[in-house]
């Protein structure tokens, strides 16, 4: 009998996983756009190509790889498990295979990559354009409505037909265009470029006067859109159900939750920087930016690369008060309600640590917007002596927070350069705050005991899962 916290694991072991979104049988060439992919490989002269599939499309990976090898003569390597989110291009795994380019299949965040050439193939999921048009008419009966149409990338192929249906009736409807990678040149006046989408709003009177219509299922992409453009009313059409609706997600409550996490970040003394991507362009710059920001605010920081974060992994770092996740725009909004410590975004950490940045109602999920030269970058203000700093009261604990704004970079040597005598020979050893904290724990993990454990031959181990091994319940010989 399963309890609230555990089960015998039998169901999980025997469950058969079927693809949630699969290609129509017999139409691999059309669904995966074999002709366009083969032209990309041949045109670039690539000899080794990595094929990245999300979990729901892995069932077709072998067939697609075989057809691509036959069509191009290049070697194809299937990336079966992504290091981070499957929407991001996994350049790290591709480089392990020596790949010269990546074919990324399925939903994508469209974040620009750093090194390898990438071709995005979203997969052409079917869309009932007629039903979608009817839903749009029901949601916007006024033919003069100013609406921007967005879509999940898997329905981009049908947006041209939808545009032909709606534009004759709605003169103030604008369709966004998908742009893979950074578009050349700066954005034009009155043009919006975010999340791999590009659309003009100058003729509509500005983005603040527009409504948003999203074609796709509820998910991270829609959540990011709604938080970023939180002053625009949203509606959506789900192709899977054929239903349109006005989005009832209370954006104000979601923002209140995020602002609460900002206050938690202000109270934190030790911050863990989670490296949630190694493929998005600019990730090294934002890591350095966050470290400098935390040092300036008088907080200690640790950089952690744990792959896909989960509560069990992050629970190993008890000394960390809060984490900041550096990931793509779609994966940065991580629900941390099940984690032992909150997880914030780089923008929220800036709100907490940079006094020059004030809450204006705008929300940024793309960390590149915070870097120097970007649209949302704000310089740190001149530091003031601690004696002149304005007292700061925590809104959570009601206690006064220590002022960490000094007129010089740091009041003492950085922790990483602290030295101490290691032994009787007066040799110097480096002391780390993390090592000091580890020494204070009552349990510090497994001890190596090198040279003290006798060598033994390998033996047959136990079989099964930890909660129910196969030999449990039987007498041991």
Secondary structure, 3 states (H helix, E strand, C coil): CCCCCCCCCHHHHHCCCCCCCCCCCCCHHHHCCHHHHHHHHHHHCCCEEEEECCHHHHHHHHHHHHHHHHHHCCEEEEECCCCCCCCCCCHHHHHHCCCCEEEEECCCCCCCECCCEEEEECCCCCCCHHHHHHHHHHHCCCCCCCEEEEECHHHHHHHHHHHHHHCCCCCCEEECEECCCCCCCCCCCCEEEECCEEEECHHHCCHHHCEEEEECCCCHHHHHHHHHCCCCCEEEEECCCCEEEECCCCHHHHHHHHHHHHHHHHHCCEEEEEECCCCECCHHHHHHHHHHHHHHCCCEEEEECCCCCCHHHHCCCCCCCEEEEECCCCCCCCCCCCCCCCEEEHHHHHHHHCCCCCCCCCCCCCHHHHCCCCCCCCCCCCCCCHHHCCCEECCCCCCEECCCCCCCCCCCCCHHHCEEECCCCCCEEECCHHHHHHHHCCCCCCCCCCCCCCCCCCCCCCCEECCEECCCCCCCC
